[in-house]
Amino acid sequence: MWYFDYVMVVIEKDKIQQLENEIQSLKNIIDMKDAEISALKLVNDEHKKLNGQLRKEIDDLKKEAKEMLQYP
């Protein structure tokens, strides 16, 4: 009977170790995804800024074109 108990303890320890390894693997994946999200947010912010600049430039060019048409 004691041998059976010993085997069960070994199996449980092995199972616990497997679960701990899986948890660590999932934590690593989460960390990688957090880094990806941060990088994408940075790119998104840069694109928003560039988009605003381009809209202003387009508006200025439209205004300039409209003024040029008024004085041929």
C-alpha positions in Angstrom: 0.0 0.0 0.0 2.8 2.4 0.8 4.3 1.8 -2.7 1.0 2.8 -4.3 0.9 6.0 -2.2 4.5 6.7 -3.2 3.7 6.2 -6.9 0.7 8.5 -6.6 2.8 11.2 -5.0 5.4 10.9 -7.8 2.6 11.1 -10.4 1.1 14.2 -8.7 4.5 15.9 -8.5 5.1 15.2 -12.2 1.6 16.5 -13.1 2.3 19.7 -11.0 5.6 20.2 -12.7 3.9 19.9 -16.1 1.3 22.4 -15.1 3.9 24.8 -13.8 5.8 24.5 -17.1 2.6 25.2 -19.0 1.8 28.2 -16.8 5.3 29.6 -17.5 4.9 29.0 -21.2 1.6 30.9 -21.2 3.2 33.7 -19.2 5.9 34.0 -21.8 3.3 34.1 -24.6 1.4 36.9 -22.7 4.6 38.9 -22.4 5.3 38.5 -26.1 1.7 39.6 -27.0 2.0 42.6 -24.6 5.2 43.7 -26.4 3.4 43.3 -29.8 0.5 45.3 -28.6 2.8 48.1 -27.3 4.6 48.2 -30.7 1.3 48.3 -32.6 0.0 51.1 -30.4 3.1 53.1 -31.1 2.8 52.5 -34.9 -0.9 53.4 -34.7 -0.1 56.7 -32.9 2.5 57.5 -35.5 0.1 56.8 -38.2 -2.6 59.0 -36.6 -0.1 61.9 -36.4 1.0 61.4 -40.0 -2.6 61.2 -41.1 -3.4 64.5 -39.4 -0.4 66.1 -41.2 -1.5 64.7 -44.5 -5.1 65.9 -44.1 -3.8 69.4 -43.3 -1.6 69.4 -46.4 -4.5 68.2 -48.5 -6.7 71.0 -47.1 -4.0 73.6 -47.8 -3.5 72.3 -51.4 -7.3 72.4 -52.0 -7.4 76.0 -50.6 -4.5 76.9 -52.8 -6.1 75.4 -55.9 -9.4 77.1 -55.2 -7.5 80.5 -54.9 -5.7 79.9 -58.1 -9.0 79.2 -59.9 -10.4 82.5 -58.7 -7.5 84.6 -60.2 -6.8 83.2 -63.7 
